Amino acid sequence: MQKENTNRIKVMVVDDSAFMRKMIVDMVQEEPGLEIVAIAKNGQQALKMIPEHRPHVVTLDIEMPVLNGIETLEQIKELSDRPNVIMLSSYTQTGSQETLRALELGAVDFVGKPSGSISLDIKKVQSELIAKIKAAYQATTKVTFDQKKGNPFNSNREISQNIKQKLTNTQKNKLIVIGASTGGPRALHEVIPKIPQNFPGSILVVQHMPKGFTKLLSERLNTMSSMTVKEAENNDPIVPGKVYIAPGDYHLMVSKSSGIQGEDKWRVKVDQGPPVKGLRPCADILFESASMIEDMDLVGVVLTGMGSDGAKGIKRLKRAGAHIIAEDESTCVVFGMPKAAINTGLVDKILPLPAIAPEILNVIT
């Protein structure tokens, strides 16, 4: 949606529940600078109302009659003047799967619906929703929706024979640490599947997502990647060919521990230490932890996302000799985290998303 000369962000709420519609409307209306311009009970109504009311951001429920959230999103992406979309999702298995599908289709982000003791959830959900509406307003619509036909995550896995041979011959193990937030799942699908099976190291990833969603994300990445991708667990060995995704609500770190034969090995550690600036997992925690490793080549990568997570951690990584990559603004959904990293002056390469996996391979070979 083209942004008009206005100081207010125009929001449309789409949900089949009258209770949820009222709750979301009340949340939005309490925030200065945000304005509710339309309310719809289902996707069919929403599609008729979007051209007239021209919202900047649509909050879209997933499970609705007549036309559900996924079906609606598929039609929104075809509009010439389209709003950015935030999905409202339940934390059920089905809800989580559909949410990841929505992110594939171009939704900017999602917010979990309040559950259990709603009175306790409400302020937390409101804070998250407002922050994500503002981020969605700034998000690059072209990046979120413009995709090649077919599976938007199809990636070219072909690696030149020269690089494959170099990977086979390399002696020192590698560790790649990645931080991502808004737009991250799509970005990770562009990076991880391009890394070949004989990659001589591990990849550790912090993606800001709630518990449950990270497990599904790792499973989806695993189906399309040559490396083995899984949600991280305590004591997972940091060995070549493995990708570990931080579990939602847990920090991801590295630690050295003795094996059965007494040898010291680097392993994964996850814990529920205090959130850092409201974040758990936190890329800064991962990056600072990885900087302790002296017997591996390190690469730090900061992908699309709102906020500044990772910017502090790359300072420690850089002192440890790491090569630092940040995603270029041209392919970011939200140019927050990469911008903060770039502003440190420590980033070695600023690259559009399709060039990041090749750069990782070039650096470590």
Secondary structure, 3 states (H helix, E strand, C coil): CCCCCCCCEEEEEECCCHHHHHHHHHHHHCCCCEEEEEEECCHHHHHHHHHHHCCCEEEEECCCCCCCHHHHHHHHCCCCCCCEEEEEECCCHHHHHHHHHHHHHCCCEEEECCCCCHHHHHHHHHHHHHHHHHHHHHCCHHHHHCCCCCCCCCCCCCCCHHHHHHHHHCCCCEEEEEEECCCHHHHHHHHHHHCCCCCCEEEEEEECCCCCHHHHHHHHHHHCCCCEEEECCCCCECCCCEEEECCCCCEEEEEEEECCCCCEEEEEEEECCCCECCECCCHHHHHHHHCCCCCCEEEEEECCECCCCCCCHHHHHHHCCCEEEEECHHHCCCECHHHHHHCCCCCCEEECHHHHHHHHHHHHC
